[in-house]
Amino acid sequence: MNDATSRTATKRPAPNQDDARFSLPPTSIHKIEADGVQVFYRSAGEANAPVVLLLHGFPTSSFMFRDLIPRLADDYRVIAPDLPGFGFTEVPPERKYPYSFDRLALTIDAFTQALKIDRYAIYVFDYGAPTGFRLAMTHPDRVTAIVSQNGNAYEVGLGEAWGPIRKYWAAPTAENRDILRQSILTAGGTRWQYTHGVANPETVPPESYTLDTTLLERPGNKEIQLDLFLDYSSNIKLYPKFQEYFRKSNPPLLAIWGKNDPFFVPAGAEAFRKDLPGAKIQLLDTGHFAIETHVVEIASAMKDFLAANGPSRPATDSAAQR
């Protein structure tokens, strides 16, 4: 380093922890027992702030929210659990856990009770949608607002990519199960879900689909995923009940959607207005994992929406477990 460079370096201001430029709220990681499961979750924000519960989808985990959480945590207590069968949540073998969407919802309900949170907005994506909508139907007084990012509740929202899984529903044979194992539950299949419909696939961070692929390869995990593929048909049977909940409870809803998603097409976002005429719909020029390419736009839209419709800060501080 020459003298000029040295002088320049010494004049550069050091980060000050009180400097707003360096004061993003930290995200912490935790585990808590709920429903006989060790639920792993990420959390950020003040303990007494309004709660936003983030529910991920297949084949990912709370890791998908790594860039969203700090963007919300200035104003909200943000909590993102890993669903059983995903991420770093641990299900003891002796629990004999039945991998169904009914059970996932029961576990997340128990998780919210373990954390003593009884009012929250939910962000639902993919599998998080049927999980979160079950939660909302069970406790309509607890869910203050819904953000659906490619989280479907209407048959018109199911795209052609569901073809092989529909075949499995109609004929749950070992052969059809193995077709899904060989086509979807692979490194290539996972990467395709992240990059399809993205203008420049190289902009999708590789750690996202690489982590998912690694976790799918854990012993027994593919069988869990195949069980959930089969049970997904139970969600479609519940669509009329979800829609009835929308009409009766009229929750504020923002549908912010990657419009090039091959699984959940834009018609699914627009359909919310049939039951929730005041729903806000925003389509983004990206694919299924919209948060990987448009986190800034999604965070901005969420903050505006939640400021107008979401949970409010309690009048007094309350002790809450984080």
C-alpha positions as CSV (number, residue, x, y, z in Angstrom):
1,M,0.0,0.0,0.0
2,N,1.5,3.4,-1.0
3,D,1.4,6.5,1.3
4,A,-1.6,8.0,-0.5
5,T,-3.6,4.9,-0.2
6,S,-2.6,4.6,3.4
7,R,-3.7,8.2,4.2
8,T,-7.1,7.5,2.4
9,A,-7.6,4.4,4.4
10,T,-7.0,6.0,7.7
11,K,-9.5,8.8,7.0
12,R,-12.3,6.3,6.2
13,P,-14.9,6.5,9.0
14,A,-15.2,3.3,11.1
15,P,-18.7,1.9,11.5
16,N,-20.4,3.2,14.6
17,Q,-23.0,0.8,16.0
18,D,-25.2,3.9,16.7
19,D,-24.9,5.0,13.0
20,A,-28.2,4.4,11.2
21,R,-26.3,3.1,8.2
22,F,-25.3,0.1,10.3
23,S,-28.3,-0.5,12.5
24,L,-30.3,-3.2,10.8
25,P,-32.1,-5.2,13.4
26,P,-30.3,-8.5,14.0
27,T,-32.0,-11.8,13.1
28,S,-31.6,-14.5,15.8
29,I,-32.3,-18.2,15.6
30,H,-34.1,-20.4,18.1
31,K,-35.7,-23.7,18.8
32,I,-38.9,-24.3,20.8
33,E,-40.9,-27.5,21.4
34,A,-44.4,-27.4,20.0
35,D,-46.6,-30.4,19.2
36,G,-43.8,-32.8,20.1
37,V,-41.5,-31.2,17.5
38,Q,-38.4,-29.0,18.0
39,V,-39.4,-26.1,15.8
40,F,-36.5,-24.0,14.4
41,Y,-37.3,-20.4,13.8
42,R,-35.8,-17.0,12.9
43,S,-36.8,-13.9,14.7
44,A,-36.1,-10.2,14.6
45,G,-37.6,-7.0,16.0
46,E,-38.8,-5.8,19.4
47,A,-40.6,-8.3,21.6
48,N,-43.6,-6.0,22.0
49,A,-43.9,-5.0,18.4
50,P,-46.8,-6.2,16.2
51,V,-46.1,-9.7,15.0
52,V,-45.7,-10.8,11.4
53,L,-45.6,-14.6,10.9
54,L,-43.8,-15.8,7.8
55,L,-44.7,-19.2,6.4
56,H,-42.5,-20.7,3.8
57,G,-43.2,-23.3,1.1
58,F,-41.8,-26.3,-0.7
59,P,-38.9,-27.2,-0.8
60,T,-37.4,-24.3,1.2
61,S,-37.4,-23.1,4.8
62,S,-37.2,-19.9,6.8
63,F,-34.0,-19.3,5.0
64,M,-36.0,-17.9,2.1
65,F,-36.8,-14.9,4.3
66,R,-33.2,-14.0,5.1
67,D,-33.4,-10.7,3.2
68,L,-37.0,-9.9,4.0
69,I,-36.8,-10.3,7.8
70,P,-34.4,-7.3,8.5
71,R,-36.4,-5.1,6.1
72,L,-39.5,-5.6,8.3
73,A,-38.0,-5.8,11.7
74,D,-37.7,-2.0,12.3
75,D,-41.5,-1.9,12.7
76,Y,-42.5,-5.5,13.5
77,R,-41.6,-8.6,15.4
78,V,-40.9,-11.0,12.6
79,I,-41.1,-14.7,13.2
80,A,-40.3,-17.4,10.6
81,P,-40.5,-21.1,11.5
82,D,-39.3,-24.0,9.5
83,L,-42.3,-26.4,8.9
84,P,-41.8,-30.0,10.0
85,G,-40.0,-31.9,7.2
86,F,-38.2,-28.7,6.1
87,G,-35.1,-26.7,7.1
88,F,-33.8,-27.3,10.6
89,T,-37.0,-28.2,12.5
90,E,-36.4,-31.6,14.1
91,V,-39.2,-34.3,14.4
92,P,-38.2,-37.1,16.8
93,P,-38.7,-40.6,15.2
94,E,-40.8,-41.6,18.2
95,R,-43.2,-38.8,17.5
96,K,-44.5,-40.8,14.5
97,Y,-45.4,-37.6,12.8
98,P,-48.1,-37.8,10.1
99,Y,-46.9,-35.5,7.3
100,S,-50.2,-33.9,6.2
101,F,-51.3,-30.3,5.8
102,D,-53.7,-30.7,8.7
103,R,-50.8,-31.7,10.9
104,L,-48.5,-28.9,9.7
105,A,-51.2,-26.4,10.6
106,L,-51.7,-27.9,14.1
107,T,-48.0,-27.8,14.7
108,I,-47.8,-24.1,13.7
109,D,-50.8,-23.4,15.9
110,A,-49.0,-25.0,18.8
111,F,-45.9,-23.0,17.9
112,T,-47.7,-19.7,18.1
113,Q,-49.2,-20.8,21.5
114,A,-45.7,-21.8,22.7
115,L,-44.5,-18.3,21.9
116,K,-47.6,-16.7,23.4
117,I,-48.5,-14.7,20.3
118,D,-52.2,-14.4,19.8
119,R,-52.5,-11.6,17.2
120,Y,-50.4,-11.6,14.0
121,A,-50.4,-10.9,10.3
122,I,-49.3,-13.8,8.1
123,Y,-47.2,-14.0,5.0
124,V,-48.0,-17.2,3.1
125,F,-46.1,-18.7,0.2
126,D,-46.8,-22.0,-1.6
127,Y,-47.2,-24.7,1.2
128,G,-47.4,-21.8,3.7
129,A,-50.8,-20.8,2.2
130,P,-52.9,-24.0,3.0
131,T,-51.1,-24.1,6.4
132,G,-51.8,-20.4,7.2
133,F,-55.3,-20.5,5.8
134,R,-56.1,-23.4,8.1
135,L,-54.7,-21.4,11.0
136,A,-56.8,-18.4,10.0
137,M,-60.0,-20.4,9.7
138,T,-59.4,-21.9,13.2
139,H,-58.6,-18.5,14.8
140,P,-60.1,-15.7,12.6
141,D,-59.8,-13.3,15.5
142,R,-56.0,-13.8,15.7
143,V,-55.1,-13.2,12.0
144,T,-55.1,-9.4,11.4
145,A,-54.0,-9.4,7.8
146,I,-52.8,-11.8,5.1
147,V,-50.0,-11.3,2.5
148,S,-50.1,-14.0,-0.1
149,Q,-47.0,-14.4,-2.2
150,N,-47.9,-17.1,-4.7
151,G,-50.0,-18.7,-2.0
152,N,-53.1,-20.2,-3.7
153,A,-56.7,-20.7,-2.6
154,Y,-58.5,-21.2,-6.0
155,E,-58.5,-23.9,-8.6
156,V,-58.0,-21.3,-11.4
157,G,-54.7,-20.6,-9.8
158,L,-53.3,-24.1,-10.4
159,G,-50.9,-24.1,-13.4
160,E,-49.9,-26.8,-15.8
161,A,-46.9,-27.7,-13.7
162,W,-49.2,-29.6,-11.4
163,G,-49.9,-32.2,-14.2
164,P,-47.6,-35.0,-12.8
165,I,-48.8,-34.5,-9.3
166,R,-52.4,-34.5,-10.4
167,K,-51.7,-37.9,-12.0
168,Y,-50.3,-39.1,-8.7
169,W,-53.5,-38.0,-6.9
170,A,-55.6,-39.9,-9.4
171,A,-53.4,-43.0,-9.2
172,P,-51.1,-43.1,-6.2
173,T,-49.1,-46.0,-7.5
174,A,-45.4,-46.7,-6.8
175,E,-44.7,-45.9,-10.4
176,N,-46.3,-42.4,-10.3
177,R,-44.6,-41.8,-6.9
178,D,-41.2,-42.6,-8.4
179,I,-41.8,-40.3,-11.4
180,L,-42.1,-37.4,-9.0
181,R,-39.0,-38.6,-7.1
182,Q,-37.0,-38.6,-10.3
183,S,-38.4,-35.4,-11.8
184,I,-39.1,-32.9,-9.0
185,L,-37.0,-34.1,-6.1
186,T,-33.7,-33.5,-7.8
187,A,-31.1,-30.8,-7.9
188,G,-32.2,-29.8,-11.4
189,G,-35.9,-29.8,-10.4
190,T,-35.2,-27.6,-7.4
191,R,-33.1,-25.1,-9.4
192,W,-35.8,-25.0,-12.1
193,Q,-38.4,-23.9,-9.5
194,Y,-36.2,-21.0,-8.5
195,T,-35.1,-19.9,-12.0
196,H,-38.1,-20.6,-14.3
197,G,-39.8,-17.3,-15.3
198,V,-36.9,-15.2,-14.1
199,A,-35.6,-12.7,-16.7
200,N,-32.0,-13.5,-15.8
201,P,-31.7,-16.8,-14.0
202,E,-28.1,-16.1,-13.0
203,T,-29.3,-13.4,-10.6
204,V,-30.9,-16.0,-8.4
205,P,-28.5,-16.7,-5.4
206,P,-27.3,-20.2,-5.8
207,E,-27.2,-20.8,-2.0
208,S,-31.0,-20.9,-2.1
209,Y,-31.6,-23.9,-4.3
210,T,-28.3,-25.5,-3.2
211,L,-29.4,-25.5,0.5
212,D,-32.8,-26.9,-0.4
213,T,-31.2,-29.7,-2.5
214,T,-28.9,-30.6,0.3
215,L,-31.7,-30.9,2.8
216,L,-33.9,-32.9,0.4
217,E,-31.1,-35.5,0.3
218,R,-31.3,-36.2,4.0
219,P,-32.3,-39.9,4.7
220,G,-36.1,-40.2,4.5
221,N,-36.8,-36.7,3.5
222,K,-37.9,-37.4,0.0
223,E,-40.5,-39.8,1.3
224,I,-41.8,-37.0,3.5
225,Q,-42.1,-34.7,0.4
226,L,-43.9,-37.4,-1.6
227,D,-46.4,-37.9,1.2
228,L,-47.1,-34.1,1.2
229,F,-47.4,-34.1,-2.6
230,L,-50.1,-36.7,-2.2
231,D,-51.9,-34.9,0.6
232,Y,-51.9,-31.6,-1.3
233,S,-55.2,-32.7,-2.8
234,S,-56.7,-32.1,0.6
235,N,-56.0,-28.4,0.2
236,I,-58.0,-28.2,-3.0
237,K,-61.0,-29.9,-1.2
238,L,-60.7,-27.1,1.4
239,Y,-60.6,-24.2,-1.1
240,P,-64.4,-23.6,-0.7
241,K,-63.9,-23.4,3.1
242,F,-61.0,-21.0,2.6
243,Q,-63.1,-18.9,0.4
244,E,-66.0,-18.9,2.9
245,Y,-63.5,-17.8,5.6
246,F,-62.5,-14.9,3.3
247,R,-66.1,-13.8,2.8
248,K,-67.1,-14.1,6.5
249,S,-64.0,-12.7,8.2
250,N,-63.0,-10.2,5.4
251,P,-59.3,-10.1,6.3
252,P,-57.2,-7.4,4.6
253,L,-55.3,-9.2,1.9
254,L,-52.4,-8.3,-0.3
255,A,-51.6,-10.8,-3.1
256,I,-48.2,-10.1,-4.4
257,W,-47.3,-12.6,-7.1
258,G,-44.6,-13.7,-9.4
259,K,-46.6,-13.7,-12.6
260,N,-44.4,-16.2,-14.4
261,D,-44.9,-18.9,-11.8
262,P,-45.7,-22.3,-13.5
263,F,-47.3,-23.7,-10.4
264,F,-49.6,-20.8,-9.2
265,V,-50.6,-18.6,-12.1
266,P,-51.8,-15.0,-11.9
267,A,-55.5,-16.0,-12.1
268,G,-55.1,-17.3,-8.5
269,A,-54.0,-13.9,-7.3
270,E,-56.9,-12.1,-9.2
271,A,-59.4,-14.7,-7.8
272,F,-59.1,-13.3,-4.3
273,R,-61.2,-10.4,-5.4
274,K,-64.2,-12.7,-5.9
275,D,-64.4,-13.1,-2.1
276,L,-62.4,-10.1,-0.9
277,P,-63.4,-7.2,-3.2
278,G,-60.9,-4.9,-1.4
279,A,-57.9,-7.2,-1.9
280,K,-54.8,-5.6,-3.3
281,I,-53.2,-7.4,-6.2
282,Q,-49.7,-6.8,-7.4
283,L,-48.0,-8.8,-10.1
284,L,-44.2,-9.0,-10.5
285,D,-42.3,-9.9,-13.6
286,T,-40.6,-13.0,-12.0
287,G,-41.2,-16.6,-11.2
288,H,-42.4,-18.8,-8.2
289,F,-39.7,-17.6,-5.8
290,A,-40.4,-13.9,-6.3
291,I,-38.7,-13.0,-3.0
292,E,-35.3,-14.1,-4.5
293,T,-35.5,-11.4,-7.2
294,H,-37.9,-8.8,-5.9
295,V,-37.4,-8.6,-2.1
296,V,-37.2,-4.8,-2.1
297,E,-40.5,-4.5,-3.9
298,I,-42.2,-7.1,-1.7
299,A,-40.9,-5.5,1.5
300,S,-42.0,-2.1,0.4
301,A,-45.5,-3.3,-0.6
302,M,-45.8,-5.2,2.7
303,K,-44.8,-2.2,4.8
304,D,-47.3,0.0,3.1
305,F,-50.1,-2.6,3.4
306,L,-49.4,-3.6,7.0
307,A,-49.2,0.1,8.1
308,A,-52.7,0.5,6.8
309,N,-54.2,-2.9,7.7
310,G,-51.9,-4.9,9.9
311,P,-51.6,-5.4,13.7
312,S,-50.9,-2.4,15.8
313,R,-48.4,-2.1,18.6
314,P,-49.8,-2.8,22.1
315,A,-50.4,0.2,24.3
316,T,-48.1,-1.2,27.0
317,D,-45.0,-3.4,26.9
318,S,-45.7,-7.1,27.5
319,A,-43.2,-9.9,28.3
320,A,-43.0,-12.1,25.3
321,Q,-40.7,-15.0,24.5
322,R,-38.6,-14.6,21.4
